[in-house]
């Protein structure tokens, strides 16, 4: 009878264990770029603010700090990823900092946090790793964001 209890425990115990999530950190992928322009500090600040307002068009993307005298705007935005609780949370957020002065803008994008996913489960054949953004994808999305900002500066016209 004891052997039967041990056999039941051995069979049931592994099915009750919790798999630890795997983490992929994005903190080392900060990108900074200086953009020259023929515009004055005040105009560049207005352009940066207008670009953030137009680009940050939902509740996950927000301007957190803005100081016109110092020429700085800081915001937080969602680079990409998905959220499917509890298995996957691979949303990648970044802090975007824009500093302006006469004829020059510096944009810095710093991804925050890490993506969480669970290893493939042979029982259900689901691989959550495939939905996690790779380092190259994050760098590409950051580069695209900087390119969009640069294009916005170029095309921006006063009234």
N, C-alpha and C positions, 0 to 999 in steps of 0.2 A: 504493500500500500504506500509506503514511504517513497518508493521508486516512482510510483505513479504521480505523486505530488511534485516531486522534483522534475519529472518530465513535463508536467503541465506548466510549471514555473519557467522552465527553460524555453518552452515554445511560446508562452505569452509575454515574457519579460522583454525580449527584443522589440516586439511590436509596440510597446508602450514607451519606448525611449524617445526623447526629443532631440531632433537634429539641430546642432548649432548652426546659425547662419554664417555664411562666409562674407567677409567685408572687402570692398575694393575702395581704397582711398583716392581722392582726386586732389588733395591739398597741394601736391607738388606741380600742378599744371598752370600756374599763374602766368599770364601773358601781359606785357606792358608795351605800349607803342606810343611814340611821339609823332604827332601829325602837325606839319607846318601849314600855315594859312596866311592869307593877306588881311584877315579880319582882326579887329580890335578885341580886347578882353571882354568887354560888355557884350558885343555881338556873339562871340564864341560861347559865352555863358548862356545867353538866350537860346542859341542853337542847341547846345548840350541839353538844356532843360526841355526844350521842345521835342528833341529826339527821344529823350527818356519818357516823356508823357505819351508820345505816339507809340513807342515800342513797348512800354510797360502797360499793356491794356487789359490786365486782369488782376485779381486779388493776390496772386502769388508773386507778382512783380511790383515792387514799390520803391519810391524814392524815400530814403531814410533820413537824409541830411542834405541841406543845401545852404550855401553861404556865398552870396553874390560878391561881397567885398573880398573874400579870400579866393574866389574863383573855383569853388569845389562843389561837386555834387556826388553823393554816394547813394547807390541803390542796391537792392537785392532782387535778383531775378532767377527764374527757373530756366536753366539751360536746356534741359530735356529729361526724358525718362518717364517711367510709369510707376503707379502705386497700386498694388493689389494686395491688401492686407490678408493674412499675416505673412504670406510667403515672400512677397517681393516689395521692397521699397528702394527703387533705384533712381529716384528723382535726384538730379544734380542741380544744386543752387549755387549761385556765385554772387560775390560782392563786386559791383562795378563802380570804379572811382574815376571820375573825370575831373581833371584840373586844367584850368585855362589861364592864360596870360596873353598879352599882346602877341599875335602872330603864331601862337603855339598852343596845342592841346595835347595833354597826356592822358591816355586812357589805360586803365589797368583792370583786368578781369581776373578774379581769384576764386576758383571753385572752392566750395566749402563742403565738409563732411565726407561721407562715404556711402556707397551703394551697398545694400544688404540683400543677399539672396541665399537660397538654400540649394545645396548640391542636388544633382538629379536623383530622383526617386525611382528605383527600378520597378516598384509596384504600379505606379501610374504613368510612367514613361514621360514625365514632364521635366523639361530642363529649363529652369528659371534663369540660368546664366546667359542664355541667348538674348534675353531682354535687357541685360545690363550694358550701359554704354562703355565702350572701350576707351582707353586713354586717347587714341587717335581720333575717335569720334568726338570726344570732349574738346580736344584741341581744335578740331575742324569747326565745331560749332562756335567756339570762342573767336576763331579767326573770321568766321562769317559775320559775327556780331560787330567786330571791329571794322570790317569792310563796309558794313551797312552804315555805321556811324560816319566813316570817312566819306562815303558817297552822299550822306545827308548834309555834311558840312559843305561839300562842293556845290550841291544843287540849291541850298538854302538861299532864298532871296528875301530882302526886306520888302515891305509893301511898296 
